[in-house]
Amino acid sequence: ALVLVAVAVAVAVAAIIIASPARPVYAHAALVRSNPANGEKVVRPPVRVILNFSEPIERRLTKIEVFGKDKERVDDGKIEFNDKDGTFASIGLKDLNPGLYLVQFDNVSTVDGHTWRGVFQFIVLNPDGTVPAGAEFDPEATAGATTSLLPKPVDAALKWIALLALAVAAGAAFWVRAVAKPAAAFLDDDNYDNALAASERWLVNLGHILLPASFLAMAALVLLTVSRFETGTTLGTYLVSIRTGQHRLVFALSVALALAGCDLLYLASGRRLRAAGTLLMLAASLLGLLTFSLTSHGGVGTGAFWAVVADFVHLLASAVWLGALAMLVPFLRWTRRALAAPERFLYMANVFDRFSVVAALSVIAVLATGVFNGLAQI
């Protein structure tokens, strides 16, 4: 019943957003329209080429070039933007003679950092309105895009490693704080300390594997992204001045901070310091997950705030579920070996009671936010 109620609420909220005016949400900053248009024949030579994209674009990473039939540049190299419209870009042109012209552009979306490369053509007609000799559109250069809608497999793999590793680490830290520790409260001091130390030891081992993997995957993704830019943008500029680069830098720093929390948990001897290490690991991991939601496609257009919130809740619920699953196996092995039968059964019952509540809430959150995001972005 709770699941049905949650899904119904998500559908209702999504319906409200869908009913309100909204522009389409595309993958990447795709070309929506241009002037001259793709395949257009104009009598009066244009003085500028104007492009409008589906998402705001990074100015430093935008490149527009216009070529004549002999591959000579006919633009003036001066790209202009509109402070009130982040999807707008234009470039000035030299005096154009009648003939065929090709526009080639590269951009990077400020929303998710995806690159988009495209081409289109237009023809300047003779003064009498006839088509200049030899001015024929090339079918292979009028598709409007030369970039796949889907990310490259290596990019997707690196992104998933970075996200999944951090999510499992965050969920494991939550499991220690919200499940294992309070479930052991009835044990005597020695068994309580042993149970808590065991769960913290599992968390440390898991963190020392997953967090470096997450950091290295994100670092590789950043280097790969910068190497593909057509504008000569440096790594430093990307991390400091470009929105997606800034978020990826925050992600990497968050993972490093979570690893510091993991080290504190490993090195500290007092309960308070160990608790501080666990909380630092959890908080830093959540900050890293937030950067993923902020650079999702839900972060653009009408209802962006709620879409980002829903996406973040979806990640949190998934992280809690995955982290708990990762911690259950060592938990079961330890309880069978370290606790006597009465205490073992009671401790396992406490843990599974708490885990059942966490799991149920996680499933409800995943279903509700999944339906919400799906309906809101279709």
Secondary structure, 3 states (H helix, E strand, C coil): CHHHHHHHHHHHHHHHHHHCCCCCCCCCCCEEEEECCCCEEECCCCCEEEEEECCCECHHHCEEEEECCCCCECEEEEEEEECCEEEEEEEEECCCCCEEEEEEEEEEECCCCCEEEEEEEEEECCCCCCCCCCCCCCHHHCCCCCCCCCCCHHHHHHHHHHHHHHHHHHHHHHHHHHHHHHHCCCCCHHHHHHHHHHHHHHHHHHHHHHHHHHHHHHHHHHHHHHHCCCCCCCHHHHHHHCHHHHHHHHHHHHHHHHHHHHHHHHHCCCHHHHHHHHHHHHHHHHHHHHHHHHCCHHHCCCCHHHHHHHHHHHHHHHHHHHHHHHHHHHHHHHHHHHCCHHHHHHHHHHHHHHHHHHHHHHHHHHHHHHHHHHHHHC
